[in-house]
Amino acid sequence: MPYKDREKRLEYSKKYNAKNKEKLNAQMKVWTENNKEKKAAIDKAYQEAKKDGLFTVYLLANEDYVGQTNCLWNRLYDHKSKGRDTSNVQIIGKYKTREQAKEIEAGYHARGYLGYWRGH
């Protein structure tokens, strides 16, 4: 069984990482500085992989906030970094065009939900 010592390995890794945090951060900083183009390409590929080509209208239920985006993962990250509660996200729908998504989003805003929309 390939994972028979998994818990033991995870515990070892956790202890090692905690003990060597500064050393590992320094190594990562050097790698990042020496591989800026490679890191940018990796980051871009990762972000592109999160897109599905559709525009998602979503509800942050704990915030009464409705928004739309073409990359929900990025948008939730932005919300979280600004202090919004993203723990209860509900997808209202996915649409082929931004105009369709804006129309649905505007309808929710007209009903009192918070959000960002200026009609463009």
Legacy VTK file of the C-alpha trace (Angstrom):
# vtk DataFile Version 3.0
C-alpha trace
ASCII
DATASET POLYDATA
POINTS 120 float
0.000 0.000 0.000
1.726 3.216 -1.172
0.272 5.478 1.543
0.792 3.246 4.575
3.184 5.710 6.251
1.471 8.824 4.933
0.582 10.267 8.346
4.134 9.697 9.561
5.589 11.445 6.496
3.169 14.350 6.818
4.076 14.816 10.476
7.796 14.728 9.632
7.303 17.291 6.837
5.334 19.576 9.112
8.056 19.493 11.780
10.846 19.936 9.212
9.100 22.903 7.573
8.471 24.573 10.937
12.074 24.053 12.051
13.547 25.274 8.738
11.056 28.006 7.860
13.630 30.791 7.460
15.980 28.612 5.409
13.162 27.445 3.125
11.858 31.015 2.663
15.380 32.194 1.733
15.726 29.358 -0.790
12.345 30.221 -2.316
13.296 33.893 -2.552
16.541 33.041 -4.388
14.707 30.653 -6.733
12.039 33.283 -7.462
14.649 35.956 -8.210
16.589 33.609 -10.505
13.487 32.305 -12.299
11.242 35.356 -12.754
10.172 34.460 -16.294
9.576 30.828 -15.409
7.560 31.801 -12.307
5.486 34.280 -14.324
4.735 31.563 -16.894
3.791 29.073 -14.167
1.544 31.636 -12.456
-0.132 32.585 -15.738
-0.730 28.949 -16.698
-2.199 28.267 -13.249
-4.588 31.226 -13.522
-5.618 30.328 -17.077
-6.359 26.763 -15.989
-8.913 28.144 -13.537
-10.915 29.818 -16.325
-13.663 27.893 -18.089
-14.507 30.457 -20.773
-17.825 31.332 -19.133
-18.926 34.268 -17.012
-20.082 33.242 -13.559
-22.640 35.151 -11.508
-22.160 34.307 -7.834
-23.559 35.146 -4.417
-21.516 35.632 -1.256
-24.425 34.635 0.968
-22.912 35.878 4.246
-22.280 39.303 2.677
-25.492 39.670 0.589
-23.113 40.387 -2.307
-23.710 39.398 -5.926
-20.989 39.688 -8.548
-19.856 38.297 -11.878
-16.470 37.237 -13.181
-14.763 35.112 -15.797
-12.481 33.528 -13.166
-14.278 32.806 -9.905
-11.160 31.532 -8.126
-9.310 34.836 -8.672
-12.333 36.908 -7.721
-12.869 35.012 -4.469
-9.189 35.456 -3.644
-9.604 39.221 -4.180
-12.710 39.324 -1.981
-10.997 37.376 0.784
-7.930 39.633 0.700
-10.247 42.627 1.225
-11.894 41.039 4.267
-15.100 39.693 2.755
-16.495 36.392 4.025
-16.181 33.913 1.143
-17.100 30.808 3.144
-20.603 30.511 1.674
-20.404 31.034 -2.097
-23.327 30.068 -4.295
-23.134 30.028 -8.080
-26.235 31.646 -9.526
-25.397 30.783 -13.118
-22.812 30.629 -15.891
-23.222 32.594 -19.108
-21.508 32.730 -22.490
-21.188 36.523 -22.607
-20.318 39.207 -20.072
-23.433 41.127 -21.124
-25.688 38.222 -20.111
-23.906 37.935 -16.766
-24.144 41.711 -16.146
-27.863 41.618 -16.877
-28.463 38.898 -14.282
-26.149 40.612 -11.779
-27.957 43.955 -12.250
-31.270 42.247 -11.544
-29.986 41.059 -8.169
-28.593 44.517 -7.388
-32.003 46.022 -8.195
-33.472 43.663 -5.557
-31.100 45.029 -2.907
-28.044 42.812 -3.060
-24.698 44.544 -2.693
-22.200 44.471 -5.518
-20.192 46.423 -8.028
-21.905 47.320 -11.283
-21.933 50.515 -13.287
-23.664 49.355 -16.449
-20.541 48.815 -18.540
LINES 1 121
120 0 1 2 3 4 5 6 7 8 9 10 11 12 13 14 15 16 17 18 19 20 21 22 23 24 25 26 27 28 29 30 31 32 33 34 35 36 37 38 39 40 41 42 43 44 45 46 47 48 49 50 51 52 53 54 55 56 57 58 59 60 61 62 63 64 65 66 67 68 69 70 71 72 73 74 75 76 77 78 79 80 81 82 83 84 85 86 87 88 89 90 91 92 93 94 95 96 97 98 99 100 101 102 103 104 105 106 107 108 109 110 111 112 113 114 115 116 117 118 119
